[in-house]
Amino acid sequence: MWIAPPGPSLLQCLPPVHPVPTVIEILNCLKQHGQRLDSELAKETGVPVAKVRQRLAELAATGAIITCNLTRFEHGKRVDGLLYRMSGWVPPPAPGRKAKPPG
């Protein structure tokens, strides 16, 4: 019979592991919010942007989501990111006056 040595267990000695977001978590987030930046998805799931991008690339390869390159300027600083949304989802029209159709 094996007896564990005194002290912390092996699991307590290992570094903490960030949970990898499942494809279902990401799809649910996109369904709830419509479209999200990769950084927003990473913040909501609590994992690094690189891991989120990896999962999103897998989803984009299947055609479940659409990827767009996006450049924003926040406080005069250029911020490049990737925008994701569900395939077939159309963003709501922008607020304000609409152009009159010709005719």
C-alpha positions in Angstrom: 0.0 0.0 0.0 1.4 3.4 -1.0 1.2 6.3 1.4 1.5 9.9 0.2 4.5 11.8 1.7 3.6 14.7 4.0 3.4 18.2 2.6 1.6 19.7 -0.4 0.1 17.4 -2.9 1.4 17.2 -6.5 -1.6 19.2 -7.8 -0.9 22.0 -5.4 2.7 22.3 -6.6 1.7 22.7 -10.3 1.3 26.2 -11.6 -2.3 27.4 -12.1 -3.7 26.5 -15.5 -6.0 28.9 -17.4 -9.1 27.1 -18.6 -9.2 27.0 -22.4 -12.5 28.4 -23.6 -14.6 25.8 -25.3 -16.1 26.5 -28.7 -19.6 26.5 -27.1 -18.6 29.3 -24.7 -17.4 31.4 -27.5 -20.4 30.7 -29.7 -22.8 31.5 -26.8 -20.9 34.8 -26.2 -21.2 35.7 -29.9 -24.9 34.8 -30.0 -25.5 36.9 -26.9 -23.6 40.0 -28.0 -23.7 39.7 -31.8 -20.2 40.7 -32.6 -17.1 41.0 -30.4 -13.4 41.8 -30.6 -10.9 39.1 -29.9 -9.7 41.1 -26.8 -13.3 41.4 -25.5 -13.8 37.6 -25.9 -10.6 37.0 -24.1 -11.6 39.3 -21.2 -15.0 37.6 -20.9 -13.6 34.1 -20.9 -10.6 35.0 -18.8 -7.9 33.4 -21.1 -5.1 34.9 -23.2 -5.9 36.5 -26.5 -3.7 34.0 -28.3 -5.8 31.0 -27.1 -9.0 32.7 -28.0 -7.7 33.5 -31.5 -6.8 29.8 -31.9 -10.3 28.7 -31.0 -11.8 31.4 -33.3 -9.6 30.3 -36.2 -11.0 26.8 -35.8 -14.5 28.2 -35.9 -13.8 30.4 -38.9 -12.4 27.4 -40.8 -15.8 25.6 -40.4 -17.7 28.7 -41.5 -19.5 29.1 -38.2 -18.2 32.6 -37.7 -16.9 35.5 -39.8 -13.7 37.3 -39.1 -13.0 41.0 -40.0 -9.8 43.0 -39.5 -10.6 46.2 -37.5 -8.6 49.3 -36.8 -9.8 51.6 -34.0 -8.3 54.8 -32.6 -8.7 55.1 -28.9 -7.4 58.3 -27.3 -5.4 59.0 -30.5 -3.7 55.6 -30.4 -4.1 53.0 -33.2 -5.6 49.7 -31.9 -5.7 46.8 -34.4 -7.9 43.8 -33.6 -10.0 41.1 -35.1 -13.8 41.3 -35.0 -15.9 38.2 -35.0 -19.6 37.5 -35.5 -21.8 34.6 -36.2 -22.4 33.7 -39.9 -25.7 35.1 -41.1 -25.9 37.8 -38.4 -26.4 41.3 -39.6 -25.5 44.2 -37.3 -28.4 46.6 -36.5 -28.5 49.8 -38.5 -26.6 52.8 -37.2 -28.7 55.4 -35.4 -29.5 58.7 -37.0 -30.9 59.9 -40.3 -31.0 57.5 -43.2 -30.2 58.3 -46.8 -33.3 58.7 -49.0 -33.5 56.2 -51.8 -33.0 57.6 -55.3 -36.1 58.3 -57.3 
